[in-house]
Amino acid sequence: MLDRLALTLVKPAVDAAALLLSKRGITADQVTLAGFALGMLAAVLVASGHSLLAIIPLLVNRVLDGVDGALARLSTTSERGAFLDISLDFVFYAAIPLAFGVADPTANALAAAALLAAFVVTGTSFLAFAVMAEKRGLRSTDYPSKAFYYLGGLTEGTETIACFLAMCLWPQHFVVLAYFYAMLCALTAATRLHAGWKIFG
């Protein structure tokens, strides 16, 4: 829901960072992998009970996720790069709830499982829509720079990161946050299924 606004706000800084990295010979794939490594570091910190420390690598992961796309557009975008980017994003999104489950299995495991299941549903509806849109030659007007049809919804990347930050700041409230966000994800999936039903009918 907030991704388009967030992308507009950070675009000048992201483009400037991408230009600087391009001049230094850094590739988009290298940035993607560096961001993923930091995302996994954030997950390890959460799992080991240091959720506050996880905030910095988590945020840098998201910054680099924006920079890699801008960097790719300065040269030649590739299907491999787009595939790597979205695949590692989904691994990162799954790793954080799992890490909270590992940090306190007794209290958090069921809520983490519920949130992961909700992520599977939203991710599946998102990617399935993108596949069918590609077959029909559809392009997103809201996110024209994306490598595939980016169908928005109530819970997009910006909202997910806000939720993760809240969990890191208040890990004692993880269960409530996880169930609440899982419900929002279910609503997002429902709207995407409805959109697909209408558009591909």
Residue pairs with C-beta under 8 A, 6 or more apart in sequence:
1 152
1 153
1 154
1 155
1 156
1 158
1 159
2 156
2 158
2 159
3 143
3 152
3 156
3 157
3 158
4 142
4 143
4 152
5 158
6 157
6 158
7 66
7 143
10 66
11 70
14 63
14 66
14 67
14 70
15 70
17 63
17 67
17 70
18 67
18 70
18 71
18 73
18 74
19 74
21 31
21 67
21 71
22 71
22 74
22 75
26 71
27 71
27 75
28 68
28 69
28 71
28 72
28 75
28 77
28 81
29 68
29 80
29 81
29 84
31 64
31 67
31 68
31 71
32 64
32 65
32 68
32 81
32 84
32 85
32 88
33 84
33 88
34 64
35 60
35 61
35 62
35 63
35 64
35 65
35 67
35 68
35 88
36 61
36 88
36 91
36 92
38 57
38 58
38 60
38 61
38 64
39 57
39 58
39 61
39 88
39 91
39 92
39 95
40 92
40 95
41 54
41 57
42 54
42 55
42 57
42 58
42 61
42 95
42 96
42 99
43 54
43 92
43 95
43 96
43 98
43 99
44 99
45 51
45 53
45 54
45 57
46 54
46 96
46 99
46 100
46 103
46 168
46 171
47 98
47 99
47 100
47 102
47 103
48 103
49 103
51 100
51 103
51 167
51 168
51 169
51 171
52 168
52 169
54 168
55 165
55 168
55 169
58 96
58 161
58 164
58 165
58 168
59 161
59 165
61 92
62 157
62 161
65 85
65 89
65 157
68 81
68 85
69 85
69 145
69 146
72 78
72 81
73 145
77 147
79 147
81 147
82 147
82 148
85 147
86 127
86 148
89 157
90 123
93 119
93 123
93 160
94 116
94 119
96 164
96 167
97 112
97 115
97 116
97 119
97 178
98 112
98 116
100 108
100 112
100 167
100 171
100 174
100 178
101 108
101 109
101 111
101 112
101 113
103 171
104 171
104 174
107 174
107 175
108 174
108 175
108 178
111 174
111 175
111 178
111 179
111 182
112 174
112 178
114 178
114 179
114 182
115 178
115 179
115 181
115 182
115 185
117 182
118 181
118 182
118 183
118 185
118 186
118 189
119 185
121 185
121 186
121 189
122 153
122 155
122 185
122 188
122 189
122 192
124 189
125 188
125 189
125 192
125 193
125 196
126 151
126 153
126 192
128 196
129 149
129 151
129 192
129 195
129 196
130 148
130 149
130 150
130 151
132 196
132 200
133 139
133 140
133 148
133 149
133 151
133 199
134 148
134 149
136 200
138 149
138 199
139 149
140 146
140 149
140 150
140 151
142 150
142 152
143 150
143 152
151 192
151 195
153 188
153 189
153 191
153 192
154 184
154 187
154 188
154 191
155 181
155 184
155 185
155 187
155 188
159 181
159 184
160 181
163 177
163 181
166 173
166 177
167 173
167 174
167 177
167 178
170 177
